[in-house]
Amino acid sequence: MSHIVEIKTEVRDPVAIRAACQRLKVPGPVFGEFRLFSTSAIGWAVRLPQWRFPVVCDVNTAKIAYDNYEGRWGDTKHLDGFLQGYAVEKAKLEARKKGHTVTEQSLADGSIKLTVSVGGVA
């Protein structure tokens, strides 16, 4: 039996943040306080390609802080890619914790199909 699931991403897991960074081939996240032009944020900072300031993930509140100056300091497609990668990696981590296997397929429209086999049976 198959199920289609839509995921609303809440960034709460540093392990999945790191896995998303590896997936995107960007530097791993760093914890601390970071400047975002006229403000600052505390959390796990991710440096996206061609972004002037990091994206800072507060795993306690699931809030993401960033300043891309309406796209002038960073293309939102990179943020979207990070959030998609995070959601995929978090889903895979949770499925594997329960002993399931996961296969991943990239689709032509840019979406990603995950197939979770219950009990590890492929």
Backbone as XML, in Angstrom:
<?xml version="1.0"?>
<chain id="A" units="angstrom">
  <residue number="1" name="MET">
    <atom name="N" x="0.857" y="-1.168" z="0.000"/>
    <atom name="CA" x="0.000" y="0.000" z="0.000"/>
    <atom name="C" x="0.902" y="1.229" z="0.000"/>
  </residue>
  <residue number="2" name="SER">
    <atom name="N" x="0.634" y="2.177" z="-0.896"/>
    <atom name="CA" x="1.463" y="3.379" z="-0.923"/>
    <atom name="C" x="0.702" y="4.557" z="-0.342"/>
  </residue>
  <residue number="3" name="HIS">
    <atom name="N" x="1.460" y="5.513" z="0.145"/>
    <atom name="CA" x="0.892" y="6.726" z="0.724"/>
    <atom name="C" x="1.692" y="7.921" z="0.218"/>
  </residue>
  <residue number="4" name="ILE">
    <atom name="N" x="1.002" y="8.962" z="-0.158"/>
    <atom name="CA" x="1.652" y="10.212" z="-0.531"/>
    <atom name="C" x="1.642" y="11.100" z="0.707"/>
  </residue>
  <residue number="5" name="VAL">
    <atom name="N" x="2.791" y="11.654" z="1.037"/>
    <atom name="CA" x="2.922" y="12.472" z="2.227"/>
    <atom name="C" x="3.490" y="13.828" z="1.825"/>
  </residue>
  <residue number="6" name="GLU">
    <atom name="N" x="2.895" y="14.880" z="2.322"/>
    <atom name="CA" x="3.439" y="16.215" z="2.140"/>
    <atom name="C" x="4.047" y="16.640" z="3.466"/>
  </residue>
  <residue number="7" name="ILE">
    <atom name="N" x="5.261" y="17.174" z="3.414"/>
    <atom name="CA" x="5.983" y="17.499" z="4.625"/>
    <atom name="C" x="6.128" y="19.006" z="4.766"/>
  </residue>
  <residue number="8" name="LYS">
    <atom name="N" x="5.750" y="19.532" z="5.929"/>
    <atom name="CA" x="6.045" y="20.914" z="6.278"/>
    <atom name="C" x="7.337" y="20.857" z="7.082"/>
  </residue>
  <residue number="9" name="THR">
    <atom name="N" x="8.347" y="21.516" z="6.575"/>
    <atom name="CA" x="9.671" y="21.391" z="7.166"/>
    <atom name="C" x="9.853" y="22.299" z="8.375"/>
  </residue>
  <residue number="10" name="GLU">
    <atom name="N" x="10.209" y="21.698" z="9.492"/>
    <atom name="CA" x="10.641" y="22.413" z="10.687"/>
    <atom name="C" x="12.065" y="21.952" z="10.966"/>
  </residue>
  <residue number="11" name="VAL">
    <atom name="N" x="12.992" y="22.873" z="10.910"/>
    <atom name="CA" x="14.407" y="22.525" z="11.066"/>
    <atom name="C" x="14.724" y="22.437" z="12.556"/>
  </residue>
  <residue number="12" name="ARG">
    <atom name="N" x="14.816" y="21.190" z="13.074"/>
    <atom name="CA" x="15.021" y="20.957" z="14.502"/>
    <atom name="C" x="16.142" y="19.966" z="14.824"/>
  </residue>
  <residue number="13" name="ASP">
    <atom name="N" x="16.804" y="19.414" z="13.818"/>
    <atom name="CA" x="17.771" y="18.351" z="14.061"/>
    <atom name="C" x="19.144" y="18.714" z="13.473"/>
  </residue>
  <residue number="14" name="PRO">
    <atom name="N" x="20.138" y="18.973" z="14.343"/>
    <atom name="CA" x="21.476" y="19.312" z="13.845"/>
    <atom name="C" x="22.102" y="18.214" z="12.979"/>
  </residue>
  <residue number="15" name="VAL">
    <atom name="N" x="21.788" y="16.955" z="13.256"/>
    <atom name="CA" x="22.340" y="15.850" z="12.455"/>
    <atom name="C" x="21.798" y="15.933" z="11.022"/>
  </residue>
  <residue number="16" name="ALA">
    <atom name="N" x="20.513" y="16.211" z="10.883"/>
    <atom name="CA" x="19.917" y="16.336" z="9.551"/>
    <atom name="C" x="20.392" y="17.612" z="8.855"/>
  </residue>
  <residue number="17" name="ILE">
    <atom name="N" x="20.658" y="18.678" z="9.619"/>
    <atom name="CA" x="21.223" y="19.899" z="9.030"/>
    <atom name="C" x="22.577" y="19.570" z="8.415"/>
  </residue>
  <residue number="18" name="ARG">
    <atom name="N" x="23.411" y="18.851" z="9.170"/>
    <atom name="CA" x="24.739" y="18.465" z="8.670"/>
    <atom name="C" x="24.612" y="17.582" z="7.425"/>
  </residue>
  <residue number="19" name="ALA">
    <atom name="N" x="23.685" y="16.635" z="7.443"/>
    <atom name="CA" x="23.487" y="15.748" z="6.287"/>
    <atom name="C" x="23.016" y="16.544" z="5.066"/>
  </residue>
  <residue number="20" name="ALA">
    <atom name="N" x="22.167" y="17.534" z="5.280"/>
    <atom name="CA" x="21.709" y="18.380" z="4.172"/>
    <atom name="C" x="22.871" y="19.180" z="3.598"/>
  </residue>
  <residue number="21" name="CYS">
    <atom name="N" x="23.763" y="19.663" z="4.450"/>
    <atom name="CA" x="24.941" y="20.391" z="3.981"/>
    <atom name="C" x="25.845" y="19.477" z="3.146"/>
  </residue>
  <residue number="22" name="GLN">
    <atom name="N" x="26.049" y="18.250" z="3.614"/>
    <atom name="CA" x="26.859" y="17.291" z="2.854"/>
    <atom name="C" x="26.216" y="17.006" z="1.508"/>
  </residue>
  <residue number="23" name="ARG">
    <atom name="N" x="24.918" y="16.859" z="1.509"/>
    <atom name="CA" x="24.149" y="16.592" z="0.289"/>
    <atom name="C" x="24.341" y="17.714" z="-0.723"/>
  </residue>
  <residue number="24" name="LEU">
    <atom name="N" x="24.339" y="18.954" z="-0.237"/>
    <atom name="CA" x="24.466" y="20.124" z="-1.111"/>
    <atom name="C" x="25.918" y="20.506" z="-1.386"/>
  </residue>
  <residue number="25" name="LYS">
    <atom name="N" x="26.844" y="19.779" z="-0.732"/>
    <atom name="CA" x="28.275" y="20.056" z="-0.879"/>
    <atom name="C" x="28.625" y="21.486" z="-0.462"/>
  </residue>
  <residue number="26" name="VAL">
    <atom name="N" x="28.046" y="21.899" z="0.668"/>
    <atom name="CA" x="28.389" y="23.190" z="1.271"/>
    <atom name="C" x="29.053" y="22.900" z="2.616"/>
  </residue>
  <residue number="27" name="PRO">
    <atom name="N" x="29.782" y="23.865" z="3.176"/>
    <atom name="CA" x="30.425" y="23.623" z="4.477"/>
    <atom name="C" x="29.413" y="23.200" z="5.542"/>
  </residue>
  <residue number="28" name="GLY">
    <atom name="N" x="29.860" y="22.363" z="6.458"/>
    <atom name="CA" x="28.995" y="21.904" z="7.539"/>
    <atom name="C" x="28.541" y="23.054" z="8.421"/>
  </residue>
  <residue number="29" name="PRO">
    <atom name="N" x="27.439" y="22.852" z="9.131"/>
    <atom name="CA" x="26.915" y="23.923" z="9.980"/>
    <atom name="C" x="27.837" y="24.202" z="11.170"/>
  </residue>
  <residue number="30" name="VAL">
    <atom name="N" x="27.791" y="25.449" z="11.616"/>
    <atom name="CA" x="28.582" y="25.885" z="12.762"/>
    <atom name="C" x="27.620" y="26.533" z="13.753"/>
  </residue>
  <residue number="31" name="PHE">
    <atom name="N" x="27.745" y="26.164" z="15.025"/>
    <atom name="CA" x="26.871" y="26.740" z="16.044"/>
    <atom name="C" x="27.499" y="28.003" z="16.622"/>
  </residue>
  <residue number="32" name="GLY">
    <atom name="N" x="26.651" y="29.014" z="16.812"/>
    <atom name="CA" x="27.128" y="30.252" z="17.420"/>
    <atom name="C" x="26.175" y="31.400" z="17.168"/>
  </residue>
  <residue number="33" name="GLU">
    <atom name="N" x="26.692" y="32.611" z="17.369"/>
    <atom name="CA" x="25.919" y="33.813" z="17.082"/>
    <atom name="C" x="26.499" y="34.439" z="15.817"/>
  </residue>
  <residue number="34" name="PHE">
    <atom name="N" x="25.620" y="34.820" z="14.885"/>
    <atom name="CA" x="26.049" y="35.283" z="13.570"/>
    <atom name="C" x="25.358" y="36.586" z="13.202"/>
  </residue>
  <residue number="35" name="ARG">
    <atom name="N" x="26.113" y="37.434" z="12.538"/>
    <atom name="CA" x="25.591" y="38.717" z="12.088"/>
    <atom name="C" x="24.810" y="38.516" z="10.792"/>
  </residue>
  <residue number="36" name="LEU">
    <atom name="N" x="23.633" y="39.139" z="10.738"/>
    <atom name="CA" x="22.795" y="39.153" z="9.537"/>
    <atom name="C" x="22.504" y="40.618" z="9.208"/>
  </residue>
  <residue number="37" name="PHE">
    <atom name="N" x="23.397" y="41.265" z="8.547"/>
    <atom name="CA" x="23.376" y="42.684" z="8.227"/>
    <atom name="C" x="23.141" y="43.529" z="9.474"/>
  </residue>
  <residue number="38" name="SER">
    <atom name="N" x="21.897" y="43.925" z="9.768"/>
    <atom name="CA" x="21.665" y="44.841" z="10.892"/>
    <atom name="C" x="21.198" y="44.136" z="12.166"/>
  </residue>
  <residue number="39" name="THR">
    <atom name="N" x="21.184" y="42.829" z="12.170"/>
    <atom name="CA" x="20.754" y="42.073" z="13.342"/>
    <atom name="C" x="21.677" y="40.865" z="13.506"/>
  </residue>
  <residue number="40" name="SER">
    <atom name="N" x="21.393" y="40.042" z="14.494"/>
    <atom name="CA" x="22.160" y="38.807" z="14.662"/>
    <atom name="C" x="21.206" y="37.684" z="15.057"/>
  </residue>
  <residue number="41" name="ALA">
    <atom name="N" x="21.696" y="36.464" z="14.921"/>
    <atom name="CA" x="20.895" y="35.288" z="15.266"/>
    <atom name="C" x="21.818" y="34.236" z="15.861"/>
  </residue>
  <residue number="42" name="ILE">
    <atom name="N" x="21.254" y="33.432" z="16.758"/>
    <atom name="CA" x="21.985" y="32.336" z="17.402"/>
    <atom name="C" x="21.404" y="31.021" z="16.905"/>
  </residue>
  <residue number="43" name="GLY">
    <atom name="N" x="22.293" y="30.109" z="16.542"/>
    <atom name="CA" x="21.851" y="28.791" z="16.097"/>
    <atom name="C" x="22.908" y="28.142" z="15.223"/>
  </residue>
  <residue number="44" name="TRP">
    <atom name="N" x="22.459" y="27.206" z="14.398"/>
    <atom name="CA" x="23.331" y="26.474" z="13.480"/>
    <atom name="C" x="23.368" y="27.230" z="12.160"/>
  </residue>
  <residue number="45" name="ALA">
    <atom name="N" x="24.532" y="27.778" z="11.814"/>
    <atom name="CA" x="24.682" y="28.580" z="10.602"/>
    <atom name="C" x="25.081" y="27.701" z="9.426"/>
  </residue>
  <residue number="46" name="VAL">
    <atom name="N" x="24.396" y="27.936" z="8.313"/>
    <atom name="CA" x="24.677" y="27.239" z="7.061"/>
    <atom name="C" x="25.069" y="28.297" z="6.038"/>
  </residue>
  <residue number="47" name="ARG">
    <atom name="N" x="26.193" y="28.085" z="5.379"/>
    <atom name="CA" x="26.676" y="29.008" z="4.341"/>
    <atom name="C" x="26.238" y="28.475" z="2.983"/>
  </residue>
  <residue number="48" name="LEU">
    <atom name="N" x="25.268" y="29.155" z="2.395"/>
    <atom name="CA" x="24.766" y="28.758" z="1.084"/>
    <atom name="C" x="25.593" y="29.426" z="-0.015"/>
  </residue>
  <residue number="49" name="PRO">
    <atom name="N" x="25.658" y="28.810" z="-1.201"/>
    <atom name="CA" x="26.453" y="29.379" z="-2.294"/>
    <atom name="C" x="26.013" y="30.806" z="-2.641"/>
  </residue>
  <residue number="50" name="GLN">
    <atom name="N" x="26.980" y="31.698" z="-2.724"/>
    <atom name="CA" x="26.785" y="33.077" z="-3.153"/>
    <atom name="C" x="25.862" y="33.888" z="-2.241"/>
  </residue>
  <residue number="51" name="TRP">
    <atom name="N" x="25.690" y="33.465" z="-1.000"/>
    <atom name="CA" x="24.922" y="34.239" z="-0.025"/>
    <atom name="C" x="25.888" y="35.085" z="0.785"/>
  </residue>
  <residue number="52" name="ARG">
    <atom name="N" x="25.551" y="36.331" z="0.992"/>
    <atom name="CA" x="26.407" y="37.238" z="1.754"/>
    <atom name="C" x="26.430" y="36.868" z="3.236"/>
  </residue>
  <residue number="53" name="PHE">
    <atom name="N" x="25.281" y="36.467" z="3.773"/>
    <atom name="CA" x="25.168" y="36.106" z="5.188"/>
    <atom name="C" x="24.665" y="34.665" z="5.305"/>
  </residue>
  <residue number="54" name="PRO">
    <atom name="N" x="24.951" y="34.002" z="6.433"/>
    <atom name="CA" x="24.488" y="32.621" z="6.593"/>
    <atom name="C" x="22.982" y="32.548" z="6.861"/>
  </residue>
  <residue number="55" name="VAL">
    <atom name="N" x="22.456" y="31.363" z="6.679"/>
    <atom name="CA" x="21.116" y="31.009" z="7.132"/>
    <atom name="C" x="21.322" y="30.401" z="8.514"/>
  </residue>
  <residue number="56" name="VAL">
    <atom name="N" x="20.617" y="30.911" z="9.526"/>
    <atom name="CA" x="20.829" y="30.450" z="10.898"/>
    <atom name="C" x="19.581" y="29.707" z="11.372"/>
  </residue>
  <residue number="57" name="CYS">
    <atom name="N" x="19.770" y="28.463" z="11.757"/>
    <atom name="CA" x="18.674" y="27.586" z="12.166"/>
    <atom name="C" x="18.650" y="27.463" z="13.682"/>
  </residue>
  <residue number="58" name="ASP">
    <atom name="N" x="17.562" y="27.896" z="14.300"/>
    <atom name="CA" x="17.356" y="27.732" z="15.740"/>
    <atom name="C" x="16.558" y="26.443" z="15.924"/>
  </residue>
  <residue number="59" name="VAL">
    <atom name="N" x="17.228" y="25.372" z="16.334"/>
    <atom name="CA" x="16.567" y="24.068" z="16.432"/>
    <atom name="C" x="15.578" y="23.991" z="17.596"/>
  </residue>
  <residue number="60" name="ASN">
    <atom name="N" x="15.649" y="24.922" z="18.524"/>
    <atom name="CA" x="14.689" y="24.933" z="19.638"/>
    <atom name="C" x="13.329" y="25.471" z="19.214"/>
  </residue>
  <residue number="61" name="THR">
    <atom name="N" x="13.333" y="26.457" z="18.327"/>
    <atom name="CA" x="12.071" y="27.072" z="17.880"/>
    <atom name="C" x="11.688" y="26.667" z="16.464"/>
  </residue>
  <residue number="62" name="ALA">
    <atom name="N" x="12.611" y="26.042" z="15.742"/>
    <atom name="CA" x="12.451" y="25.679" z="14.330"/>
    <atom name="C" x="12.403" y="26.900" z="13.425"/>
  </residue>
  <residue number="63" name="LYS">
    <atom name="N" x="12.814" y="28.063" z="13.927"/>
    <atom name="CA" x="12.835" y="29.272" z="13.110"/>
    <atom name="C" x="14.158" y="29.379" z="12.367"/>
  </residue>
  <residue number="64" name="ILE">
    <atom name="N" x="14.072" y="29.931" z="11.169"/>
    <atom name="CA" x="15.249" y="30.149" z="10.346"/>
    <atom name="C" x="15.401" y="31.654" z="10.160"/>
  </residue>
  <residue number="65" name="ALA">
    <atom name="N" x="16.599" y="32.162" z="10.451"/>
    <atom name="CA" x="16.874" y="33.585" z="10.295"/>
    <atom name="C" x="17.859" y="33.770" z="9.143"/>
  </residue>
  <residue number="66" name="TYR">
    <atom name="N" x="17.575" y="34.746" z="8.283"/>
    <atom name="CA" x="18.487" y="35.064" z="7.188"/>
    <atom name="C" x="18.157" y="36.447" z="6.653"/>
  </residue>
  <residue number="67" name="ASP">
    <atom name="N" x="19.119" y="37.013" z="5.954"/>
    <atom name="CA" x="18.902" y="38.289" z="5.274"/>
    <atom name="C" x="19.518" y="38.160" z="3.896"/>
  </residue>
  <residue number="68" name="ASN">
    <atom name="N" x="18.675" y="38.042" z="2.901"/>
    <atom name="CA" x="19.176" y="37.958" z="1.526"/>
    <atom name="C" x="18.802" y="39.194" z="0.708"/>
  </residue>
  <residue number="69" name="TYR">
    <atom name="N" x="18.319" y="40.236" z="1.386"/>
    <atom name="CA" x="18.003" y="41.529" z="0.764"/>
    <atom name="C" x="17.166" y="41.337" z="-0.499"/>
  </residue>
  <residue number="70" name="GLU">
    <atom name="N" x="16.044" y="40.625" z="-0.295"/>
    <atom name="CA" x="15.083" y="40.345" z="-1.370"/>
    <atom name="C" x="15.749" y="39.701" z="-2.586"/>
  </residue>
  <residue number="71" name="GLY">
    <atom name="N" x="16.689" y="38.819" z="-2.333"/>
    <atom name="CA" x="17.348" y="38.081" z="-3.399"/>
    <atom name="C" x="18.642" y="38.696" z="-3.902"/>
  </residue>
  <residue number="72" name="ARG">
    <atom name="N" x="18.950" y="39.899" z="-3.479"/>
    <atom name="CA" x="20.186" y="40.545" z="-3.953"/>
    <atom name="C" x="21.427" y="39.962" z="-3.283"/>
  </residue>
  <residue number="73" name="TRP">
    <atom name="N" x="21.272" y="39.441" z="-2.061"/>
    <atom name="CA" x="22.400" y="38.897" z="-1.320"/>
    <atom name="C" x="22.351" y="37.369" z="-1.240"/>
  </residue>
  <residue number="74" name="GLY">
    <atom name="N" x="21.447" y="36.752" z="-1.963"/>
    <atom name="CA" x="21.357" y="35.297" z="-1.957"/>
    <atom name="C" x="20.090" y="34.839" z="-2.643"/>
  </residue>
  <residue number="75" name="ASP">
    <atom name="N" x="20.229" y="33.934" z="-3.572"/>
    <atom name="CA" x="19.099" y="33.417" z="-4.338"/>
    <atom name="C" x="18.301" y="32.423" z="-3.477"/>
  </residue>
  <residue number="76" name="THR">
    <atom name="N" x="16.992" y="32.634" z="-3.394"/>
    <atom name="CA" x="16.162" y="31.756" z="-2.556"/>
    <atom name="C" x="16.139" y="30.320" z="-3.061"/>
  </residue>
  <residue number="77" name="LYS">
    <atom name="N" x="16.532" y="30.073" z="-4.309"/>
    <atom name="CA" x="16.574" y="28.684" z="-4.780"/>
    <atom name="C" x="17.561" y="27.860" z="-3.950"/>
  </residue>
  <residue number="78" name="HIS">
    <atom name="N" x="18.628" y="28.511" z="-3.447"/>
    <atom name="CA" x="19.568" y="27.788" z="-2.589"/>
    <atom name="C" x="18.947" y="27.471" z="-1.227"/>
  </residue>
  <residue number="79" name="LEU">
    <atom name="N" x="18.155" y="28.389" z="-0.695"/>
    <atom name="CA" x="17.453" y="28.130" z="0.565"/>
    <atom name="C" x="16.422" y="27.021" z="0.369"/>
  </residue>
  <residue number="80" name="ASP">
    <atom name="N" x="15.681" y="27.079" z="-0.731"/>
    <atom name="CA" x="14.709" y="26.024" z="-1.034"/>
    <atom name="C" x="15.397" y="24.665" z="-1.146"/>
  </residue>
  <residue number="81" name="GLY">
    <atom name="N" x="16.558" y="24.642" z="-1.793"/>
    <atom name="CA" x="17.313" y="23.393" z="-1.923"/>
    <atom name="C" x="17.782" y="22.866" z="-0.580"/>
  </residue>
  <residue number="82" name="PHE">
    <atom name="N" x="18.204" y="23.774" z="0.304"/>
    <atom name="CA" x="18.615" y="23.356" z="1.646"/>
    <atom name="C" x="17.432" y="22.765" z="2.406"/>
  </residue>
  <residue number="83" name="LEU">
    <atom name="N" x="16.276" y="23.445" z="2.358"/>
    <atom name="CA" x="15.099" y="22.948" z="3.079"/>
    <atom name="C" x="14.626" y="21.611" z="2.517"/>
  </residue>
  <residue number="84" name="GLN">
    <atom name="N" x="14.675" y="21.451" z="1.209"/>
    <atom name="CA" x="14.310" y="20.170" z="0.609"/>
    <atom name="C" x="15.289" y="19.087" z="1.055"/>
  </residue>
  <residue number="85" name="GLY">
    <atom name="N" x="16.586" y="19.396" z="1.005"/>
    <atom name="CA" x="17.599" y="18.429" z="1.430"/>
    <atom name="C" x="17.451" y="18.059" z="2.895"/>
  </residue>
  <residue number="86" name="TYR">
    <atom name="N" x="17.161" y="19.053" z="3.729"/>
    <atom name="CA" x="16.941" y="18.784" z="5.152"/>
    <atom name="C" x="15.755" y="17.833" z="5.331"/>
  </residue>
  <residue number="87" name="ALA">
    <atom name="N" x="14.645" y="18.116" z="4.654"/>
    <atom name="CA" x="13.443" y="17.277" z="4.799"/>
    <atom name="C" x="13.726" y="15.838" z="4.367"/>
  </residue>
  <residue number="88" name="VAL">
    <atom name="N" x="14.442" y="15.669" z="3.268"/>
    <atom name="CA" x="14.778" y="14.329" z="2.783"/>
    <atom name="C" x="15.674" y="13.615" z="3.788"/>
  </residue>
  <residue number="89" name="GLU">
    <atom name="N" x="16.706" y="14.287" z="4.252"/>
    <atom name="CA" x="17.646" y="13.654" z="5.180"/>
    <atom name="C" x="16.988" y="13.328" z="6.515"/>
  </residue>
  <residue number="90" name="LYS">
    <atom name="N" x="16.130" y="14.209" z="7.002"/>
    <atom name="CA" x="15.425" y="13.949" z="8.270"/>
    <atom name="C" x="14.482" y="12.762" z="8.129"/>
  </residue>
  <residue number="91" name="ALA">
    <atom name="N" x="13.761" y="12.698" z="7.014"/>
    <atom name="CA" x="12.852" y="11.559" z="6.786"/>
    <atom name="C" x="13.636" y="10.251" z="6.715"/>
  </residue>
  <residue number="92" name="LYS">
    <atom name="N" x="14.778" y="10.264" z="6.041"/>
    <atom name="CA" x="15.599" y="9.062" z="5.942"/>
    <atom name="C" x="16.132" y="8.646" z="7.314"/>
  </residue>
  <residue number="93" name="LEU">
    <atom name="N" x="16.598" y="9.611" z="8.103"/>
    <atom name="CA" x="17.089" y="9.304" z="9.450"/>
    <atom name="C" x="16.007" y="8.656" z="10.306"/>
  </residue>
  <residue number="94" name="GLU">
    <atom name="N" x="14.812" y="9.238" z="10.286"/>
    <atom name="CA" x="13.715" y="8.717" z="11.109"/>
    <atom name="C" x="13.273" y="7.329" z="10.649"/>
  </residue>
  <residue number="95" name="ALA">
    <atom name="N" x="13.209" y="7.116" z="9.333"/>
    <atom name="CA" x="12.818" y="5.800" z="8.821"/>
    <atom name="C" x="13.846" y="4.740" z="9.223"/>
  </residue>
  <residue number="96" name="ARG">
    <atom name="N" x="15.112" y="5.081" z="9.102"/>
    <atom name="CA" x="16.165" y="4.112" z="9.443"/>
    <atom name="C" x="16.204" y="3.814" z="10.932"/>
  </residue>
  <residue number="97" name="LYS">
    <atom name="N" x="15.863" y="4.805" z="11.767"/>
    <atom name="CA" x="15.796" y="4.565" z="13.218"/>
    <atom name="C" x="14.786" y="3.473" z="13.537"/>
  </residue>
  <residue number="98" name="LYS">
    <atom name="N" x="13.754" y="3.363" z="12.712"/>
    <atom name="CA" x="12.694" y="2.377" z="12.943"/>
    <atom name="C" x="12.969" y="1.069" z="12.211"/>
  </residue>
  <residue number="99" name="GLY">
    <atom name="N" x="14.160" y="0.957" z="11.611"/>
    <atom name="CA" x="14.546" y="-0.283" z="10.949"/>
    <atom name="C" x="14.063" y="-0.401" z="9.516"/>
  </residue>
  <residue number="100" name="HIS">
    <atom name="N" x="13.605" y="0.673" z="8.917"/>
    <atom name="CA" x="13.117" y="0.640" z="7.544"/>
    <atom name="C" x="14.247" y="1.000" z="6.577"/>
  </residue>
  <residue number="101" name="THR">
    <atom name="N" x="14.099" y="0.576" z="5.340"/>
    <atom name="CA" x="15.030" y="0.993" z="4.302"/>
    <atom name="C" x="14.378" y="2.093" z="3.478"/>
  </residue>
  <residue number="102" name="VAL">
    <atom name="N" x="15.226" y="2.925" z="2.895"/>
    <atom name="CA" x="14.735" y="4.065" z="2.131"/>
    <atom name="C" x="15.458" y="4.109" z="0.793"/>
  </residue>
  <residue number="103" name="THR">
    <atom name="N" x="14.676" y="4.268" z="-0.269"/>
    <atom name="CA" x="15.259" y="4.531" z="-1.579"/>
    <atom name="C" x="14.808" y="5.916" z="-2.013"/>
  </residue>
  <residue number="104" name="GLU">
    <atom name="N" x="15.677" y="6.559" z="-2.755"/>
    <atom name="CA" x="15.449" y="7.944" z="-3.157"/>
    <atom name="C" x="15.497" y="8.049" z="-4.677"/>
  </residue>
  <residue number="105" name="GLN">
    <atom name="N" x="14.577" y="8.816" z="-5.233"/>
    <atom name="CA" x="14.544" y="9.027" z="-6.675"/>
    <atom name="C" x="14.303" y="10.509" z="-6.954"/>
  </residue>
  <residue number="106" name="SER">
    <atom name="N" x="15.196" y="11.123" z="-7.722"/>
    <atom name="CA" x="15.018" y="12.509" z="-8.142"/>
    <atom name="C" x="14.072" y="12.528" z="-9.338"/>
  </residue>
  <residue number="107" name="LEU">
    <atom name="N" x="13.075" y="13.396" z="-9.294"/>
    <atom name="CA" x="12.096" y="13.492" z="-10.364"/>
    <atom name="C" x="12.405" y="14.684" z="-11.269"/>
  </residue>
  <residue number="108" name="ALA">
    <atom name="N" x="11.877" y="14.647" z="-12.485"/>
    <atom name="CA" x="12.170" y="15.664" z="-13.497"/>
    <atom name="C" x="11.776" y="17.070" z="-13.059"/>
  </residue>
  <residue number="109" name="ASP">
    <atom name="N" x="10.758" y="17.186" z="-12.210"/>
    <atom name="CA" x="10.294" y="18.515" z="-11.782"/>
    <atom name="C" x="11.096" y="19.076" z="-10.612"/>
  </residue>
  <residue number="110" name="GLY">
    <atom name="N" x="12.147" y="18.362" z="-10.190"/>
    <atom name="CA" x="12.974" y="18.822" z="-9.083"/>
    <atom name="C" x="12.567" y="18.261" z="-7.738"/>
  </residue>
  <residue number="111" name="SER">
    <atom name="N" x="11.430" y="17.591" z="-7.681"/>
    <atom name="CA" x="11.010" y="16.986" z="-6.424"/>
    <atom name="C" x="11.755" y="15.664" z="-6.216"/>
  </residue>
  <residue number="112" name="ILE">
    <atom name="N" x="11.647" y="15.143" z="-5.021"/>
    <atom name="CA" x="12.338" y="13.913" z="-4.664"/>
    <atom name="C" x="11.324" y="12.926" z="-4.124"/>
  </residue>
  <residue number="113" name="LYS">
    <atom name="N" x="11.358" y="11.724" z="-4.646"/>
    <atom name="CA" x="10.464" y="10.656" z="-4.195"/>
    <atom name="C" x="11.257" y="9.729" z="-3.280"/>
  </residue>
  <residue number="114" name="LEU">
    <atom name="N" x="10.759" y="9.588" z="-2.049"/>
    <atom name="CA" x="11.338" y="8.626" z="-1.115"/>
    <atom name="C" x="10.392" y="7.447" z="-0.994"/>
  </residue>
  <residue number="115" name="THR">
    <atom name="N" x="10.939" y="6.248" z="-1.064"/>
    <atom name="CA" x="10.154" y="5.062" z="-0.843"/>
    <atom name="C" x="10.679" y="4.392" z="0.418"/>
  </residue>
  <residue number="116" name="VAL">
    <atom name="N" x="9.820" y="4.258" z="1.410"/>
    <atom name="CA" x="10.193" y="3.639" z="2.676"/>
    <atom name="C" x="9.626" y="2.233" z="2.692"/>
  </residue>
  <residue number="117" name="SER">
    <atom name="N" x="10.527" y="1.260" z="2.850"/>
    <atom name="CA" x="10.120" y="-0.128" z="2.940"/>
    <atom name="C" x="10.090" y="-0.517" z="4.414"/>
  </residue>
  <residue number="118" name="VAL">
    <atom name="N" x="8.915" y="-0.823" z="4.903"/>
    <atom name="CA" x="8.709" y="-1.146" z="6.316"/>
    <atom name="C" x="9.440" y="-2.445" z="6.641"/>
  </residue>
  <residue number="119" name="GLY">
    <atom name="N" x="10.159" y="-2.414" z="7.745"/>
    <atom name="CA" x="10.876" y="-3.600" z="8.212"/>
    <atom name="C" x="12.152" y="-3.865" z="7.440"/>
  </residue>
  <residue number="120" name="GLY">
    <atom name="N" x="12.554" y="-2.925" z="6.597"/>
    <atom name="CA" x="13.803" y="-3.077" z="5.876"/>
    <atom name="C" x="13.724" y="-3.930" z="4.641"/>
  </residue>
  <residue number="121" name="VAL">
    <atom name="N" x="12.531" y="-4.397" z="4.268"/>
    <atom name="CA" x="12.395" y="-5.229" z="3.090"/>
    <atom name="C" x="12.323" y="-4.331" z="1.862"/>
  </residue>
  <residue number="122" name="ALA">
    <atom name="N" x="13.225" y="-4.543" z="0.921"/>
    <atom name="CA" x="13.237" y="-3.704" z="-0.292"/>
    <atom name="C" x="12.409" y="-4.292" z="-1.386"/>
  </residue>
</chain>
